[in-house]
Amino acid sequence: MGLRCFTVIVFYLFMAASVVACKYQWLDNYDSTQTIASEIKPPEGFVRSEVEPNSFAAWLRGLPLRKKGTLVRMYNGLPKYNPRVAHRVIDMNIGDKDLLQCADAAIRLRAEYLYQQGEFDRIHFNFTSGDTASFRRWINGYRPKINGNEVTWSKTAAIDSSYDSFQKYLTTVYSYAGSYSLSRELKRVSDQNQIQPGDMFIEGGFPGHVVIVVDVAQPIDTADHGRLFLLVQGFTPAQDLHVLRNGEDDNLSPWYSTDYGSVLKTPEWEFPGTASYRFR
């Protein structure tokens, strides 16, 4: 093998390794054997729905998990008061402040995916006031000043699109967005049988709650129209993101059915059947 050929091979191997390393950028090491897709199998008679490579759905399905038996911990290190609601814990840092709560968890997942795809212009969320917080504006050095419901932006920082800057942007969003703003920003999903990874169940309010669909399975027998889905939540106080158990299932399965009727019951919240939403 010639030196040039060897150099080219090494370069592409390096690039491939970099892609894997950046897939979930908060991690130093990504273990593809400890993910939602590899660890949480659909029940008998169901198969995971097909998703496009590199899509948000595929990215959610690949979310890393901590080891079985890991407890959900709050931002201050204390264990969650009701640990049985969690089927598995997402391997994601949450910081040491009470910021990353329910709506913020869904916001972070969406934003992390877009950031790692390099789609900076698509990263924007509305504050409770209705004002849009754009990451592109943040990159260009503009920072918001909040006075009641009035938001003004002024250039006070240098241009910076780094991951550290991105995390600071998200911290600002967590402080001024929530379930209420998400319920107004997103569009409703009218047919619960068409639920997709990335959809959310939202009860917008003070307090409200948000959970996000991270995977979907469909019946092998196409005559059966019911689908199954997995939910991830953050909660208050800020705590590890976790895959929810289905409290209505005696076997404590994490899979929920689209045949939930007029109310979707999760271990810590009940959502009206019309409370599903999707990013526009």
C-alpha positions in Angstrom: 0.0 0.0 0.0 1.4 3.4 -1.0 1.9 6.2 1.6 -0.7 8.4 -0.1 -3.3 5.6 -0.1 -2.5 4.9 3.6 -2.8 8.6 4.5 -6.2 8.9 2.7 -7.5 5.8 4.6 -6.4 7.2 7.9 -8.0 10.6 7.1 -11.4 9.0 6.4 -11.2 6.8 9.5 -10.5 9.9 11.5 -13.5 11.7 9.9 -15.8 8.7 10.6 -14.6 8.6 14.2 -15.3 12.4 14.6 -18.8 12.0 13.3 -19.5 9.3 15.9 -17.9 11.4 18.6 -20.0 14.4 17.7 -23.3 12.6 17.4 -24.2 13.3 21.1 -21.7 16.1 21.8 -22.2 16.2 25.6 -20.6 12.7 25.8 -16.9 11.9 25.7 -17.6 8.4 24.6 -20.7 7.1 22.8 -21.6 3.4 23.3 -24.0 2.2 20.6 -24.8 -0.9 22.6 -26.4 1.2 25.4 -29.1 3.2 23.6 -32.9 3.3 23.4 -32.8 1.3 20.1 -30.5 -1.4 21.4 -31.8 -1.7 25.0 -35.6 -1.2 24.7 -37.1 -3.8 22.3 -40.7 -3.5 21.0 -43.2 -6.1 22.4 -43.9 -9.3 20.6 -45.9 -8.6 17.4 -44.4 -5.1 16.9 -41.5 -3.7 15.0 -39.9 -0.3 15.1 -41.2 2.1 12.4 -38.8 3.0 9.6 -37.1 6.3 10.0 -34.8 8.3 7.7 -31.1 8.1 8.5 -29.8 11.2 10.2 -33.3 12.3 11.0 -34.4 13.6 14.4 -36.4 10.4 14.8 -33.2 8.3 14.2 -31.2 10.6 16.5 -33.8 10.2 19.3 -33.8 6.4 18.9 -30.0 6.5 19.4 -30.1 8.4 22.6 -27.5 6.9 25.1 -28.7 5.2 28.3 -27.0 4.8 31.6 -26.7 1.3 33.1 -29.8 -0.6 34.2 -30.7 0.2 37.8 -29.3 3.8 37.6 -31.5 6.1 39.7 -32.8 9.4 38.4 -31.1 12.1 40.2 -32.0 15.8 40.6 -29.7 18.7 39.8 -28.5 18.7 43.4 -27.5 15.0 43.3 -30.4 13.7 45.4 -32.4 10.8 44.0 -35.8 11.4 42.6 -38.5 11.0 45.2 -40.5 8.6 42.9 -37.9 6.5 41.1 -40.3 3.8 39.9 -41.7 6.1 37.2 -38.4 5.7 35.2 -37.7 2.7 33.0 -34.2 3.9 32.1 -32.1 7.1 32.5 -30.8 9.1 29.6 -27.0 9.6 29.7 -27.0 13.4 29.6 -25.6 16.0 31.9 -28.2 18.4 33.4 -26.0 20.8 35.3 -26.1 21.8 38.9 -28.9 24.4 38.8 -32.7 23.9 38.8 -33.1 24.8 35.1 -33.5 21.7 32.9 -37.2 20.9 33.7 -39.9 19.3 31.6 -40.3 21.7 28.7 -36.6 22.4 28.8 -35.8 18.7 28.3 -37.7 18.6 25.1 -36.2 21.9 23.9 -32.7 20.6 24.6 -33.2 17.4 22.7 -34.5 19.3 19.6 -31.8 21.9 19.8 -28.9 19.4 20.4 -30.0 17.5 17.3 -30.1 20.6 15.1 -26.8 21.9 16.5 -25.0 18.6 15.7 -26.5 18.7 12.2 -25.1 22.2 11.8 -28.6 23.6 11.2 -28.1 26.7 13.3 -30.8 28.7 11.6 -33.5 26.2 12.6 -32.6 26.6 16.3 -35.2 29.1 17.7 -37.7 28.9 20.5 -40.3 31.4 21.7 -40.2 32.9 25.2 -43.4 33.0 27.2 -43.8 36.6 26.1 -44.1 35.3 22.5 -40.7 36.8 21.4 -38.5 34.5 19.4 -35.0 33.6 20.7 -32.9 32.7 17.7 -29.6 30.9 18.0 -28.4 32.7 14.9 -29.0 36.1 16.6 -27.2 34.7 19.6 -24.2 33.6 17.5 -23.9 37.1 16.1 -23.4 38.4 19.6 -26.9 39.7 20.5 -28.3 39.1 24.0 -31.8 39.6 25.3 -32.7 42.0 28.0 -36.0 41.1 29.8 -38.1 43.7 31.4 -41.5 42.1 32.4 -43.0 41.0 29.1 -40.8 43.2 27.0 -37.7 41.7 25.3 -35.0 43.7 23.6 -31.9 42.5 21.9 -28.5 44.3 21.8 -25.1 43.3 20.6 -22.9 42.8 23.6 -20.8 39.8 22.7 -18.4 38.6 20.0 -19.5 36.2 17.3 -19.4 32.7 18.7 -21.1 29.4 17.5 -19.1 27.1 19.8 -20.8 24.4 21.8 -20.2 26.3 25.0 -21.9 29.3 23.5 -24.8 27.1 22.4 -25.2 25.8 26.0 -25.3 29.3 27.3 -28.0 30.1 24.7 -30.1 27.1 26.0 -29.7 28.2 29.6 -31.3 31.5 28.6 -34.1 29.7 26.8 -34.8 27.5 29.8 -35.2 30.6 31.9 -37.9 32.2 29.7 -39.6 29.4 27.8 -41.8 26.6 29.1 -44.8 24.4 28.5 -47.1 27.5 27.9 -44.8 28.9 25.1 -44.3 25.5 23.5 -48.1 24.9 23.4 -48.4 28.1 21.4 -45.4 27.7 19.2 -46.0 24.1 18.0 -48.8 22.8 15.8 -51.3 20.2 17.0 -51.3 16.6 15.8 -54.8 15.8 14.9 -54.5 12.0 14.4 -52.9 10.2 17.3 -52.4 7.1 15.1 -49.9 9.2 13.1 -47.7 10.0 16.1 -44.0 10.4 15.3 -40.7 10.5 17.2 -40.2 14.1 18.2 -43.9 14.8 18.8 -44.8 16.1 22.3 -47.6 15.9 24.7 -48.1 19.3 26.3 -50.3 20.8 28.9 -49.3 24.4 28.7 -49.8 26.2 32.0 -48.2 27.4 35.3 -47.6 24.6 36.1 -47.9 22.5 33.0 -46.0 19.6 31.7 -44.3 18.2 28.6 -43.2 14.8 27.5 -41.6 13.9 24.2 -42.0 10.8 22.0 -38.6 9.3 21.3 -39.6 6.1 19.4 -42.5 4.5 17.7 -43.3 0.8 16.9 -46.0 -0.5 14.6 -47.8 -3.9 14.5 -46.3 -6.6 12.2 -49.9 -7.4 11.2 -50.9 -4.5 9.1 -54.6 -5.2 9.8 -54.0 -3.9 13.3 -53.8 -0.1 13.2 -52.6 0.6 16.8 -49.1 1.9 17.3 -46.8 2.0 20.3 -44.5 4.8 21.5 -41.9 5.6 24.1 -41.9 8.8 26.2 -39.0 10.7 27.8 -39.5 13.4 30.4 -37.7 15.9 32.5 -39.5 17.1 35.6 -39.5 19.6 38.5 -37.1 20.1 40.2 -34.6 19.7 37.4 -33.6 16.0 37.1 -32.1 13.4 34.8 -34.1 12.9 31.6 -35.7 9.4 31.8 -37.8 7.0 29.7 -41.1 6.7 31.4 -42.7 3.4 32.5 -46.3 2.9 31.5 -48.1 3.0 34.9 -51.2 1.4 33.3 -49.2 -1.7 32.4 -48.9 -4.4 35.1 -45.5 -5.5 33.7 -44.2 -1.9 33.9 -43.5 -1.8 30.2 -42.3 1.6 28.8 -44.4 1.3 25.7 -47.6 3.3 25.4 -50.4 2.6 22.9 -52.0 5.2 20.6 -55.3 3.7 21.7 -55.1 5.7 24.9 -58.6 7.3 24.4 -59.5 10.7 25.7 -56.7 10.9 28.3 -53.0 9.8 28.2 -52.0 8.7 31.6 -48.3 8.9 32.5 -47.0 8.2 36.0 -46.8 11.8 37.1 -49.2 13.6 34.7 -52.4 13.1 32.7 -52.7 14.7 29.3 -55.9 15.4 27.4 -56.1 13.2 24.3 -55.8 16.3 22.1 -52.6 17.5 23.7 -50.1 16.2 21.1 -47.9 18.7 19.2 -45.2 18.8 16.6 -42.6 21.3 15.5 -43.7 23.2 12.4 
